[in-house]
Amino acid sequence: MKTSTAKSWLSAILSTAVLAIGVAVPAFAHDDDGKIRDRQKPYRGPGWREVDGKPIEGSVAGTFDSNGVLLRSWLPLANLSAAATSANSCWGYVAPNGSEFAIIGLSDGTAFVDITNPGASVLKAFVAGPTSLWRDVRTYGTTCYAASEGGGGIQVINISRLHIDGTVGLAGSVTAPTTTTAATHTLAIDEVSGFLYRAGGGANGIRIYDLNANPLAPAYVGTWTPVYVHELQIKTFTSGPNAGRQIAFCCGGANSGNVNTGLYIVDVTNKSNPIQLAYISYPGARYCHQGWLDEQGKYFYINDELDEGATVTTTTTIIIDVTSLAAPTYAGSFTNGNPAIGHNLFVRGQKLYEANYRSGFRVFDLAADRLNPPEVAFFDTY
């Protein structure tokens, strides 16, 4: 990826540790959403920074349970926005000069944190947005896209000067198509083909935008609406039997994702005529929340947000073999034995990085076993 690296994802997760509390926002997302059900008060104390490469003695940060992960800095919620009541998501951005930034979705907007020196991370910029418990951000080149279930469409933010003088500029917003809701739950970008995908927010399917002509003014080019899509990953295949095809791996289902929940594989090469190639569910499915492909494009790993405590007892990650896009198969699941809810994961290289409700950040080694990867590191923010 041009704008995200394993280092920036990892630094983003460890540089900002905040816990969510409910706010008065439109209740989209999905029925029984755990982020509402399991609301936690945000931490209001001091954070953590290194001084001359050495941790400050006596900080509460030293009490976090961890293995194989070193905390370099921690900006609590109040350090990101005085008015924010929650934070929910982050994304990594690598500037043209190599500087690294964590972009944080807050209840009242988007924060941009310089993490180039991980031990001295610092807030550089903030862009206000509609109030929402959920805000998702993605980057393409020197443009950031932020969207929430508070409405207002997709905010388009120019970050070309972020690494120069710490400033960003709101270039506008994208609300097309006007026939559907202006709220959004998640965003996805295919950086190979240059298209932005918008999902959720009370509307079915995905809405597609072309970033190639002008990333600051994306053009709406198509949609796919048979089922609700909660989150998705887009992959342009550059080799093999699917070379040239742009495929959307969509986590969702009918009735806001609660019925026929699972993985929907959609060919979006032709934006005016996306074609569903397959649908597959898995044992114990409750709410197919999010997932990511391995680097080989063979396995798709899924977090089900409602299965823990219902159909399974410990944090369970589901594996779907997508070797055949038209006939995917259930390949199994694995667990680290914790009772926490599995929420979001990403794969970079041979590591799977997973963020879970009450067991924090977990790292699994796919090189050892892609069907039952051992947990090799963790940092428990809870």
C-alpha positions in Angstrom: 0.0 0.0 0.0 1.2 3.5 -0.7 -0.1 5.1 2.4 -0.1 2.4 5.1 2.6 0.2 6.5 2.7 -2.4 9.2 4.8 0.0 11.2 2.3 2.8 10.9 -0.6 0.5 11.8 1.2 -0.8 14.8 2.3 2.7 15.9 -1.2 4.0 15.4 -2.6 1.4 17.7 0.0 1.8 20.4 0.2 5.6 20.3 -3.4 6.2 21.1 -5.3 4.1 23.7 -8.8 5.4 24.4 -11.9 3.7 25.7 -15.5 4.5 24.4 -18.5 5.9 26.2 -21.9 6.4 24.7 -23.0 9.7 23.3 -26.3 10.9 21.9 -26.0 9.9 18.3 -28.2 8.3 15.7 -28.4 4.5 16.3 -27.4 3.0 13.0 -24.5 0.4 13.0 -26.4 -2.8 13.7 -28.8 -4.3 16.3 -27.2 -5.1 19.6 -23.9 -3.4 18.6 -21.4 -4.2 21.2 -19.9 -0.7 21.2 -23.2 0.5 22.7 -23.9 -2.6 24.8 -20.4 -2.6 26.4 -19.8 1.1 26.8 -16.8 2.0 28.9 -15.9 5.4 30.5 -12.9 7.1 28.9 -9.7 7.3 30.8 -9.2 10.9 32.1 -5.7 10.7 33.6 -2.2 11.4 32.3 -0.7 9.6 29.3 2.7 8.3 28.6 5.8 9.6 26.7 9.4 8.7 26.7 12.1 11.1 27.8 15.5 10.7 26.2 14.4 7.2 25.1 13.5 6.1 28.6 10.0 5.7 30.0 8.9 8.0 32.7 8.9 6.1 36.0 5.7 5.8 38.0 3.3 6.2 35.0 0.1 4.2 35.0 1.3 3.0 31.6 3.6 0.6 33.3 0.6 -1.4 34.5 -0.6 -2.5 31.1 -0.2 -6.3 30.6 1.8 -7.0 27.5 4.2 -9.4 25.8 6.5 -8.7 22.9 5.1 -5.1 22.4 6.7 -2.0 23.9 4.6 1.0 24.7 6.3 4.1 23.3 3.7 6.8 23.9 0.0 7.2 24.8 -2.2 10.1 24.1 -5.5 9.8 26.2 -8.7 11.1 24.8 -8.4 14.6 26.3 -5.1 15.1 24.5 -6.8 14.6 21.1 -9.9 16.7 21.6 -11.2 18.6 24.7 -14.8 18.0 23.6 -14.5 14.3 22.5 -16.4 11.7 24.5 -15.1 8.7 22.6 -12.7 7.4 20.0 -13.2 4.4 17.8 -10.9 3.9 14.9 -7.4 4.7 13.5 -5.5 4.5 10.3 -1.9 4.9 9.3 -0.5 7.5 6.9 3.0 7.8 5.6 3.8 11.3 4.2 5.9 11.8 1.0 9.0 12.6 3.2 8.5 9.4 5.2 6.9 11.0 8.3 4.3 8.8 9.9 0.9 9.8 11.2 -1.9 8.1 13.1 -5.3 9.4 12.0 -7.9 8.9 14.8 -11.7 8.9 14.5 -13.2 10.7 17.4 -16.8 11.4 18.4 -16.5 15.1 17.3 -14.0 14.9 14.4 -10.7 13.5 13.1 -7.3 13.9 14.8 -3.9 13.8 13.1 -1.1 12.6 15.3 2.6 12.7 14.3 4.1 9.4 15.4 7.4 9.7 13.4 9.2 9.7 16.8 7.0 7.1 18.6 8.3 8.2 22.0 7.2 11.8 21.4 3.9 11.5 19.4 2.1 14.8 19.2 -1.3 16.0 17.9 -0.7 18.1 14.8 -4.2 18.8 13.4 -7.9 18.3 14.0 -10.9 18.5 11.7 -14.4 18.8 13.2 -17.1 16.5 12.0 -20.7 15.4 12.7 -21.2 13.9 16.2 -21.0 10.2 16.1 -19.9 7.2 18.1 -18.5 5.7 14.8 -16.1 7.5 12.5 -14.0 5.8 9.8 -10.9 7.2 8.0 -8.9 6.2 4.9 -6.1 7.8 2.9 -5.2 7.9 -0.8 -2.1 9.8 -1.8 -2.2 13.1 0.1 -6.0 13.0 0.7 -7.8 11.7 3.7 -11.5 10.6 3.7 -13.5 10.7 6.9 -17.1 9.6 7.3 -19.5 8.9 10.2 -23.0 7.8 11.0 -23.6 11.4 12.0 -24.3 12.2 8.4 -22.8 14.8 6.1 -21.4 12.3 3.6 -17.7 11.8 3.2 -15.4 14.6 4.4 -12.5 15.2 2.0 -9.4 16.5 3.7 -6.3 17.7 2.0 -3.2 16.5 4.0 -0.5 17.5 1.5 1.0 19.9 4.0 0.6 17.8 7.2 4.2 16.8 7.2 5.4 20.3 6.3 3.7 22.6 8.7 1.1 20.4 10.5 -1.9 21.9 8.7 -4.7 20.2 6.9 -7.6 21.6 4.9 -11.2 20.5 4.5 -11.7 20.4 0.7 -15.4 19.6 0.8 -17.7 16.6 1.2 -19.2 13.9 -0.9 -22.9 13.2 -0.5 -23.8 11.5 -3.8 -26.0 9.6 -4.4 -28.6 11.9 -2.8 -31.2 9.1 -3.0 -29.6 7.3 -0.1 -28.5 8.3 3.5 -25.6 10.7 4.0 -24.5 8.6 6.9 -21.6 6.1 6.6 -20.3 3.4 8.8 -17.0 2.3 7.1 -14.8 3.2 4.1 -12.5 1.1 2.0 -10.0 2.1 -0.8 -8.5 0.1 -3.6 -5.2 1.9 -4.0 -4.3 -0.1 -7.1 -7.3 0.9 -9.2 -8.0 4.2 -7.4 -11.6 3.7 -6.1 -13.3 4.6 -2.8 -16.0 2.4 -1.3 -18.6 3.6 1.3 -20.7 1.2 3.3 -23.2 1.1 6.1 -24.9 4.1 7.8 -28.3 2.6 7.5 -28.1 2.0 3.7 -27.7 -1.3 2.0 -24.7 -2.3 0.0 -21.7 -0.2 -1.1 -21.4 3.1 -3.0 -18.4 3.6 -5.3 -16.3 6.7 -6.1 -13.6 7.3 -8.7 -10.4 9.0 -7.2 -8.3 8.9 -10.4 -9.4 12.2 -12.0 -9.4 14.3 -8.8 -9.0 12.8 -5.4 -10.3 16.0 -3.8 -13.6 15.7 -5.7 -14.4 12.0 -6.0 -17.1 11.2 -8.7 -19.9 8.8 -7.8 -19.8 5.9 -10.3 -21.9 3.0 -9.0 -23.5 1.0 -6.3 -24.3 -2.6 -5.2 -27.3 -2.9 -2.9 -28.7 -6.5 -2.4 -27.6 -6.7 1.3 -26.2 -4.5 4.1 -22.4 -4.3 4.0 -20.8 -3.5 7.4 -17.1 -3.5 6.3 -15.2 -4.6 3.2 -11.8 -5.0 1.6 -11.2 -4.5 -2.1 -8.4 -6.3 -4.0 -7.3 -5.8 -7.5 -5.7 -9.1 -8.6 -2.5 -8.4 -10.5 -1.6 -12.0 -11.4 -3.0 -15.5 -11.6 -6.4 -16.6 -13.0 -8.1 -13.4 -11.6 -5.6 -10.9 -12.9 -7.2 -7.6 -13.7 -10.3 -8.2 -11.7 -11.4 -5.9 -8.8 -13.1 -8.0 -6.1 -15.0 -6.7 -3.0 -14.9 -9.0 0.0 -18.0 -7.8 1.9 -19.0 -8.6 5.5 -22.7 -8.2 6.0 -26.1 -9.6 5.4 -29.8 -8.8 5.2 -31.6 -6.8 7.9 -28.6 -4.6 8.8 -26.3 -7.6 8.6 -28.2 -9.8 11.1 -29.8 -12.3 8.6 -27.8 -14.5 6.3 -24.7 -12.9 7.8 -21.4 -13.9 6.2 -19.0 -13.1 3.4 -20.3 -11.8 0.1 -17.8 -11.8 -2.8 -18.6 -9.2 -5.4 -16.9 -8.5 -8.7 -16.8 -4.7 -9.0 -14.5 -4.4 -12.0 -17.5 -2.9 -13.9 -18.7 -0.2 -11.6 -22.0 0.2 -13.4 -22.7 -3.6 -13.0 -21.2 -5.2 -10.0 -21.8 -9.0 -9.9 -22.1 -11.2 -6.8 -19.9 -14.2 -7.2 -20.6 -16.0 -4.0 -22.0 -15.9 -0.5 -20.8 -18.1 2.4 -21.5 -18.3 6.1 -19.8 -20.4 8.8 -20.7 -22.4 11.9 -22.0 -20.3 14.8 -22.4 -17.1 12.7 -24.1 -14.2 14.5 -22.8 -11.0 12.9 -20.0 -11.0 10.2 -18.3 -7.8 11.2 -15.0 -7.4 9.4 -12.2 -9.3 7.7 -9.0 -9.2 5.7 -7.2 -11.3 3.1 -3.8 -12.9 3.7 -1.0 -11.7 1.5 -1.4 -14.7 -0.8 -5.1 -14.0 -1.4 -6.0 -17.5 -0.4 -7.6 -17.1 3.1 -10.0 -14.4 4.3 -10.0 -14.0 8.1 -13.2 -12.8 9.8 -14.2 -11.3 13.1 -17.8 -12.0 14.1 -18.8 -9.3 16.6 -21.7 -11.2 18.3 -20.6 -14.8 18.5 -18.4 -14.6 21.6 -20.7 -15.3 24.6 -23.4 -16.7 22.3 -22.2 -19.5 20.0 -18.6 -19.6 21.1 -17.0 -18.9 24.5 -13.6 -17.5 23.5 -12.2 -15.0 21.0 -12.7 -16.8 17.7 -11.3 -15.8 14.3 -13.0 -17.5 11.3 -11.1 -18.6 8.1 -12.6 -18.8 4.7 -10.7 -20.3 1.7 -11.3 -18.0 -1.2 -9.1 -19.7 -3.7 -12.2 -20.1 -5.8 -14.0 -16.7 -5.8 -17.2 -18.4 -7.0 -17.0 -21.3 -4.6 -15.4 -20.3 -1.3 -15.2 -22.8 1.5 -15.1 -22.8 5.3 -11.5 -23.6 6.3 -11.9 -23.5 10.1 -11.3 -21.1 13.0 -8.8 -20.4 15.7 -8.8 -18.9 19.2 -6.3 -17.6 21.8 -8.5 -18.7 24.7 -9.6 -15.2 25.8 -13.3 -14.4 26.4 -13.1 -11.0 24.6 -15.2 -10.1 21.6 -13.2 -10.2 18.3 -13.6 -6.9 16.4 -11.2 -5.8 13.7 -8.1 -7.4 12.1 -5.5 -6.6 9.4 -2.9 -8.8 7.7 0.5 -7.4 6.8 3.2 -9.7 5.6 3.0 -12.9 7.7 1.4 -11.3 10.8 -2.3 -10.9 11.6 -3.0 -7.9 13.8 -6.2 -8.1 15.7 -8.0 -5.5 18.0 -10.5 -7.0 20.5 -12.9 -5.5 23.0 -11.4 -6.4 26.4 -8.1 -8.0 25.6 -6.6 -5.2 23.5 -4.1 -5.7 20.6 -3.2 -9.2 19.6 -0.6 -10.5 17.0 -0.7 -13.9 15.4 2.0 -15.5 13.3 0.7 -16.8 9.9 4.1 -18.0 8.9 3.9 -20.7 11.6 0.4 -21.9 10.6 -2.1 -20.0 8.5 -5.0 -22.2 9.8 -4.1 -22.1 13.5 -1.6 -19.3 14.0 0.0 -18.9 17.4 -0.4 -15.7 19.3 3.1 -14.2 19.4 2.6 -10.8 21.0 -0.1 -8.7 22.7 -0.8 -5.3 24.4 -3.8 -5.3 26.6 -5.2 -1.7 26.6 -8.3 -2.8 28.7 
